[in-house]
Amino acid sequence: MNKNILIALVIALILIGGVSYWTKTKTAALYTPKVENLVKGPIVGYIKSPIYAKYLTDKDGRTLYIYAGDRKLESVCVKNPECSKMWFPFIFDFQKVTSFDDDLSKKVNVIPENESAWATYAYGESPLYYYIGDENPGDVNGNGLENGKWHIVPITE
């Protein structure tokens, strides 16, 4: 191979890699919601995002999701070993909850499962989950997965 062609290919690959890295880095920075925009209650909260408006989180800003395949107050995912490896139910020690006074918490329901103090929660009638691919508060990496069956919970007023 001609030395000039080889040099041109190496330069092209470096440029493509640099543009790809820059695009991913800048895009992630543009679309990563700031946890400073977290409004929280005793159990859940929401993040104000320029992309997604307001969406449901736990009180620490970790994104909560719902699954379109669930039934009312019943998780299909929890009973499926493959699903439950990626999606974890939102559980909380309801004996430590002092109040459901805020408007957002009034929309949260306990899914009756057992006698323990730990309960799985639903938003309205939809069970809530965490996604394994979310590393930081505010991440929305699970939004739209499985052809849109998994999605963040928009908060409307």
C-alpha positions as MATLAB code, in Angstrom:
seq = 'MNKNILIALVIALILIGGVSYWTKTKTAALYTPKVENLVKGPIVGYIKSPIYAKYLTDKDGRTLYIYAGDRKLESVCVKNPECSKMWFPFIFDFQKVTSFDDDLSKKVNVIPENESAWATYAYGESPLYYYIGDENPGDVNGNGLENGKWHIVPITE';
ca = [
       0.000    0.000    0.000;
       1.246    3.441   -0.847;
       2.683    5.288    2.177;
       0.600    8.446    1.413;
      -2.623    6.434    1.267;
      -1.784    4.759    4.576;
      -1.097    8.115    6.230;
      -4.360    9.520    4.815;
      -6.309    6.548    6.201;
      -4.760    6.917    9.654;
      -5.564   10.645    9.714;
      -9.141    9.952    8.559;
      -9.626    7.369   11.313;
      -8.284    9.752   13.949;
     -10.592   12.517   12.745;
     -13.621   10.221   12.669;
     -12.830    8.925   16.157;
     -12.366   12.462   17.478;
     -15.634   13.693   15.978;
     -17.441   10.637   17.298;
     -16.019   11.159   20.809;
     -16.800   14.880   20.745;
     -20.349   14.226   19.522;
     -21.040   11.615   22.211;
     -19.510   13.753   24.949;
     -21.280   16.958   23.961;
     -24.574   15.163   23.297;
     -24.448   13.460   26.704;
     -23.750   16.804   28.346;
     -26.663   18.422   26.535;
     -29.167   15.686   27.334;
     -28.135   14.735   30.870;
     -30.618   16.367   33.250;
     -29.154   18.283   36.133;
     -30.020   16.842   39.509;
     -29.975   20.394   40.849;
     -33.391   20.597   39.157;
     -34.722   17.916   41.507;
     -37.906   18.688   43.401;
     -38.397   16.032   46.058;
     -40.976   14.814   48.483;
     -40.723   12.176   51.216;
     -40.865    9.238   48.760;
     -40.652   10.498   45.200;
     -39.683   13.634   43.379;
     -39.214   14.867   39.860;
     -36.586   16.432   37.688;
     -37.267   19.419   35.470;
     -35.615   18.753   32.124;
     -35.488   20.887   28.979;
     -35.862   17.692   26.939;
     -38.440   15.692   28.941;
     -40.207   18.472   30.882;
     -40.831   16.919   34.321;
     -40.351   13.226   35.033;
     -40.670   11.059   38.138;
     -37.679   10.086   40.275;
     -37.158    8.710   43.718;
     -36.367   11.257   46.430;
     -32.659   11.075   45.527;
     -33.190   11.875   41.846;
     -32.869    8.357   40.417;
     -35.231    7.955   37.483;
     -38.288    5.740   37.854;
     -39.879    3.926   34.912;
     -43.138    2.193   34.083;
     -43.706   -0.765   31.774;
     -46.573   -0.812   29.288;
     -46.966   -4.601   29.708;
     -47.851   -4.425   33.412;
     -51.327   -4.873   34.815;
     -53.007   -2.593   37.341;
     -50.950   -2.701   40.542;
     -49.257   -5.889   39.317;
     -45.733   -6.243   37.956;
     -45.253   -8.631   35.076;
     -41.513   -7.945   35.085;
     -40.887   -9.107   38.657;
     -42.149  -12.576   37.717;
     -39.904  -12.752   34.625;
     -36.272  -13.652   35.450;
     -34.880  -12.041   32.282;
     -36.773   -8.810   32.865;
     -35.948   -8.601   36.556;
     -32.210   -8.740   35.787;
     -32.468   -5.344   34.078;
     -35.380   -3.677   35.875;
     -35.673   -3.508   39.657;
     -38.879   -2.641   41.470;
     -39.012    0.613   43.392;
     -39.309   -0.485   47.002;
     -39.421    1.579   50.126;
     -39.834    0.966   53.847;
     -43.346    2.349   54.195;
     -43.130    2.266   58.002;
     -40.581    5.102   57.747;
     -42.895    7.262   55.670;
     -44.137   10.070   57.819;
     -46.401   11.747   55.319;
     -48.003   11.495   51.936;
     -48.995   15.165   52.067;
     -47.345   16.446   48.895;
     -49.342   16.236   45.661;
     -46.877   13.890   43.994;
     -46.815   11.361   46.843;
     -50.617   11.270   46.840;
     -50.377    9.615   43.406;
     -48.106    6.861   44.747;
     -49.744    3.607   45.778;
     -48.426    0.624   47.664;
     -48.713   -2.661   45.773;
     -50.066   -5.176   48.267;
     -47.696   -8.128   48.214;
     -46.814   -9.323   51.669;
     -46.786   -8.510   55.360;
     -43.287   -7.011   55.449;
     -42.526   -3.357   56.046;
     -40.937   -3.132   52.592;
     -43.387   -2.469   49.814;
     -43.273   -2.072   46.067;
     -44.719    1.174   44.804;
     -46.775    2.219   41.809;
     -47.499    5.598   40.312;
     -51.254    5.527   40.020;
     -51.738    1.893   39.081;
     -48.417    1.392   37.231;
     -45.608   -0.393   39.102;
     -42.374    1.607   39.258;
     -38.876    0.406   38.376;
     -35.235    1.373   38.265;
     -33.168    0.538   35.177;
     -29.791   -1.181   35.622;
     -28.263    1.004   32.905;
     -28.804    4.237   34.825;
     -25.607    5.032   36.692;
     -26.314    8.510   38.049;
     -29.302   10.416   39.354;
     -31.171   11.939   36.437;
     -30.029    9.319   33.890;
     -32.785    8.230   31.500;
     -31.028    5.383   29.672;
     -34.053    3.069   29.944;
     -36.486    5.475   28.324;
     -37.989    4.027   25.151;
     -36.466    0.554   25.428;
     -38.294   -2.483   24.023;
     -39.941   -0.414   21.306;
     -41.175    2.159   23.787;
     -42.707   -0.242   26.308;
     -40.379    1.131   29.002;
     -40.578    4.816   29.645;
     -40.060    7.549   32.158;
     -43.112    8.837   33.998;
     -44.054   12.327   32.838;
     -45.356   14.600   35.563;
     -48.259   16.801   34.614;
     -49.941   19.343   36.793;
];
